């Protein structure tokens, strides 16, 4: 639902997501339907897709923008540049919130105490080991106030203040973003929190794209050479090249 006074701009970065995007957009709209008084828009950033991602988004009634360089940081930033809302909600093309999670956001949106929030995660498909690996991190998300990039809410003015997502990162760009957002929040007297009563849902397709051994090797390299790895487009290829 939309109105003249847009409050929340939902930004969805999408690369070759013509198959999954319709379901994601439908679930997002269904989640917001529970709160008809909450105005929103959906912006899909077509991140140089070679399929019909942009057409699918337009058909679904979304605002569509284009980012020619394949990098999720750039796609999110480009989507945010086209936003009209006071709040930005970043949701990945294979992830979605429930209506309960959207309701949990209301006190944050209506108050002045918070600079933003993330959410714990629920993996709905893919290998069991991948689901366990991600969901086991929920405790550290709550404890250390970090979250996956598939669901992040922040004030638009704060997003602009920190310069958006860093173009230096090809993976784990959300950790850098949240750390900088929290630092600004401290100076502004605003908190970044993790919602955990109703985790957002996401696909475990990345776990199905490669073997568990391949992912263990990836995790080891990421641990040993983290600073270099997160900035290396070739290293991040596995994270980008999944079955869409």
C-alpha positions in Angstrom: 0.0 0.0 0.0 1.2 3.5 -0.8 0.2 7.0 0.0 1.4 10.5 -0.8 3.4 10.7 2.5 5.8 7.8 2.1 7.3 6.6 5.3 9.2 3.4 4.5 11.2 2.8 1.3 11.8 -0.9 0.8 15.0 -1.4 -1.3 15.5 -4.8 -3.0 18.8 -5.4 -4.9 18.3 -8.0 -7.6 20.6 -9.7 -10.1 18.9 -12.3 -12.4 16.0 -12.8 -10.0 13.1 -13.1 -12.4 12.1 -16.5 -10.9 12.2 -15.6 -7.2 11.3 -11.9 -7.3 7.5 -12.3 -7.8 7.3 -14.5 -4.7 9.5 -12.1 -2.7 7.5 -9.0 -3.7 4.2 -10.7 -3.0 5.4 -11.7 0.5 6.6 -8.2 1.3 3.3 -6.7 0.2 1.4 -9.3 2.3 3.5 -8.4 5.3 2.7 -4.7 5.0 -1.0 -5.4 4.4 -1.4 -6.1 8.1 -0.7 -2.4 8.7 -2.7 -0.4 6.2 -1.8 2.8 8.0 1.9 2.3 7.3 2.8 3.8 4.0 5.6 2.3 1.9 7.1 2.0 -1.6 9.1 -0.8 -3.1 12.2 0.0 -5.1 13.9 -2.8 -7.0 17.5 -2.1 -8.2 18.2 -4.2 -11.3 21.9 -5.0 -10.8 22.8 -5.5 -14.5 20.6 -8.5 -14.9 20.6 -10.6 -18.1 17.1 -11.9 -17.6 13.7 -10.2 -17.1 14.2 -9.0 -13.5 13.4 -5.4 -14.4 10.2 -6.3 -16.3 9.0 -8.5 -13.5 9.6 -5.7 -11.0 7.7 -3.2 -13.1 4.8 -5.6 -13.7 4.6 -5.9 -9.9 4.2 -2.2 -9.6 7.6 -1.4 -8.2 9.9 1.5 -8.9 12.8 0.2 -10.9 16.4 1.6 -11.0 19.5 0.3 -12.7 23.0 -0.3 -11.5 25.5 -1.5 -14.2 28.2 -2.8 -11.8 27.5 -6.1 -10.2 28.0 -5.4 -6.5 25.4 -5.5 -3.8 26.7 -2.4 -2.1 26.2 -0.3 -5.2 22.8 -1.8 -5.9 21.6 -1.0 -2.4 23.0 2.5 -2.7 21.4 3.1 -6.1 18.0 1.9 -4.7 18.4 4.2 -1.7 19.1 7.2 -4.0 15.7 6.8 -5.6 13.9 6.4 -2.2 11.2 8.8 -1.0 10.8 7.5 2.6 12.2 8.7 5.9 13.2 5.2 6.6 15.0 2.7 4.3 14.4 -1.0 4.7 16.8 -3.2 2.8 15.5 -6.7 1.9 17.3 -9.1 -0.4 15.5 -10.7 -3.4 15.4 -14.1 -1.7 14.3 -12.9 1.7 11.1 -11.5 3.2 9.6 -10.4 6.5 6.4 -11.6 8.2 3.6 -9.2 9.1 4.6 -9.8 12.8 8.1 -8.6 12.0 6.8 -5.5 10.3 4.6 -4.9 13.4 7.7 -5.2 15.6 9.2 -2.3 13.6 6.4 0.2 14.5 7.8 1.5 17.8 11.1 2.1 16.0 9.5 4.0 13.2 7.3 6.1 15.4 9.9 7.0 18.0 13.2 8.9 18.0 15.2 6.5 20.2 16.5 4.3 17.4 18.7 4.8 14.4 17.7 1.4 12.9 17.4 -2.3 13.4 18.2 -5.7 12.0 16.6 -9.1 12.6 17.5 -12.6 13.5 17.2 -15.1 10.6 15.2 -18.2 9.7 16.4 -20.3 6.7 13.5 -21.9 5.0 15.1 -24.3 2.5 18.5 -25.7 1.3 20.8 -28.1 3.2 20.2 -28.7 6.9 23.8 -27.8 7.7 23.5 -24.4 6.0 20.3 -23.7 8.0 22.0 -24.7 11.3 25.1 -22.7 10.5 23.2 -19.5 10.0 20.5 -19.9 12.6 23.2 -20.7 15.2 24.4 -17.2 14.8 21.2 -15.7 16.0 22.5 -15.5 19.6 25.5 -13.5 18.6 23.3 -11.2 16.5 21.3 -10.4 19.6 24.4 -10.1 21.8 26.7 -8.1 19.6 24.0 -6.2 17.6 25.0 -7.3 14.1 22.7 -8.7 11.4 22.7 -10.1 7.8 22.2 -7.6 5.0 19.1 -9.3 3.9 17.0 -7.3 6.4 18.2 -3.9 7.7 16.2 -0.9 8.6 17.7 2.6 9.1 16.9 6.2 9.0 17.5 7.8 5.6 19.3 10.8 7.0 21.7 8.4 8.9 22.2 6.4 5.7 23.3 9.6 4.0 25.4 10.7 6.9 27.6 7.6 6.7 27.7 7.5 2.9 25.7 4.3 2.5 27.2 0.9 1.9 30.9 0.9 1.2 32.0 0.1 -2.4 35.2 -1.5 -1.0 33.3 -4.6 0.1 31.9 -7.4 -2.1 30.8 -9.5 0.8 30.0 -8.8 4.5 29.4 -5.2 3.5 26.5 -5.2 6.0 28.9 -5.6 9.0 30.9 -2.5 8.0 27.6 -0.6 7.3 26.1 -1.6 10.7 29.3 -0.7 12.6 29.4 2.8 11.0 25.7 3.2 11.6 26.0 2.3 15.3 28.9 4.7 15.7 26.8 7.6 14.3 23.9 6.4 16.5 26.1 6.8 19.6 26.9 10.4 18.7 23.2 11.0 18.0 22.0 9.3 21.1 20.2 6.6 19.1 20.4 2.8 19.3 20.6 0.0 16.7 18.8 -3.1 17.9 18.1 -6.6 16.7 14.5 -7.8 16.6 14.3 -11.4 17.5 10.7 -12.4 18.2 9.8 -12.9 14.6 13.0 -13.6 12.4 12.9 -12.7 8.7 12.9 -15.6 6.3 15.5 -16.3 3.7 16.4 -19.0 1.2 19.2 -21.4 1.8 20.0 -21.7 -1.9 23.6 -20.6 -1.4 24.1 -23.8 0.6 22.9 -25.9 -2.3 25.1 -24.2 -4.9 28.4 -25.8 -3.7 29.5 -28.7 -1.5 29.9 -28.4 2.2 33.6 -29.0 1.7 33.8 -26.1 -0.7 32.0 -23.8 1.8 34.3 -24.9 4.6 37.3 -24.0 2.5 35.6 -20.6 1.8 35.0 -20.0 5.5 38.6 -20.9 6.4 40.0 -18.5 3.8 37.6 -15.8 4.9 38.7 -16.3 8.5 42.5 -16.2 7.7 42.4 -13.5 5.2 39.3 -11.6 6.1 40.4 -8.0 5.4 41.6 -8.9 1.9 38.9 -11.5 1.1 35.8 -9.2 1.7 37.3 -6.7 -0.8 38.2 -9.3 -3.5 35.6 -9.6 -6.2 37.0 -12.9 -7.4 36.9 -14.4 -3.9 33.3 -13.3 -3.5 32.3 -14.9 -6.8 30.9 -17.9 -4.9 28.6 -15.7 -2.9 27.3 -14.0 -6.1 27.0 -17.0 -8.4 24.2 -19.1 -7.1 21.3 -20.8 -8.7 18.6 -18.1 -9.3 
